[in-house]
Amino acid sequence: MEGNVYGAAKAGGAFDLKNFLQQPHTLTRIVSWIFSIVVFGCITSDGYMNLYTSDLKCIFNENVNACHYGVGIGVIGFLICMAFFALDVYFPQISNANQRKYIVMADLGVSALWTFLWFVGFCFLTNQWAYTNPVPLIGADSARASIAFSFFSIFSWGLLVCFAFKRYRMGAEDFSERYTDPSHDYPPYPNVAENYQQPPFGSTAAPNSEEYKPPTY
């Protein structure tokens, strides 16, 4: 593979850690990874309180679904960032253009999905926090932090969508420029109808000039 395909140089080069960490999509993925840790860390540490009874209640309006949603998308987002971070490290060593394409398309689809889920999570947590009354003295800062970093995650994952789409277009444009019609490699098929010439009208095979005579005994 030659040139730059799907945002990476041809396979076989040495891995440059400094250049890898300076790439925009790498930095954005690390930021998204940190935001996910903050969200589910804040909820798991201070999101469940025993306000009135011995049973633990979710700090977001005692709605356990809000806490479960925040922890769920945070943990899964954390794992997704780890998986694609590892693929980003291995990506330049992949020599198959189709494999690169599938990885970039998966990155694009998953990042778009998680951008939407973070938006839903931000709206859900904000709504439940607005109805939380009275506001607990312990855990309120963690609840606000989880809401804030859910909001920040919308933009960080949105940037990952933009970077993945850019890499996909780079690969698609490179493929279209390099593609050649294989039919051009073969000579044109001869037109038999044009080359065929019918014998002149009325022509017959030349008769045998010598007549056959039966042998005499």
Secondary structure as GFF3:
##gff-version 3
##sequence-region A 1 217
A	DSSP	alpha_helix	17	21	.	.	.	ID=ss1
A	DSSP	alpha_helix	24	46	.	.	.	ID=ss2
A	DSSP	beta_strand	48	49	.	.	.	ID=ss3
A	DSSP	beta_strand	57	58	.	.	.	ID=ss4
A	DSSP	alpha_helix	64	90	.	.	.	ID=ss5
A	DSSP	three_ten_helix	91	93	.	.	.	ID=ss6
A	DSSP	alpha_helix	97	130	.	.	.	ID=ss7
A	DSSP	alpha_helix	140	178	.	.	.	ID=ss8
A	DSSP	three_ten_helix	182	185	.	.	.	ID=ss9
A	DSSP	alpha_helix	192	195	.	.	.	ID=ss10
###
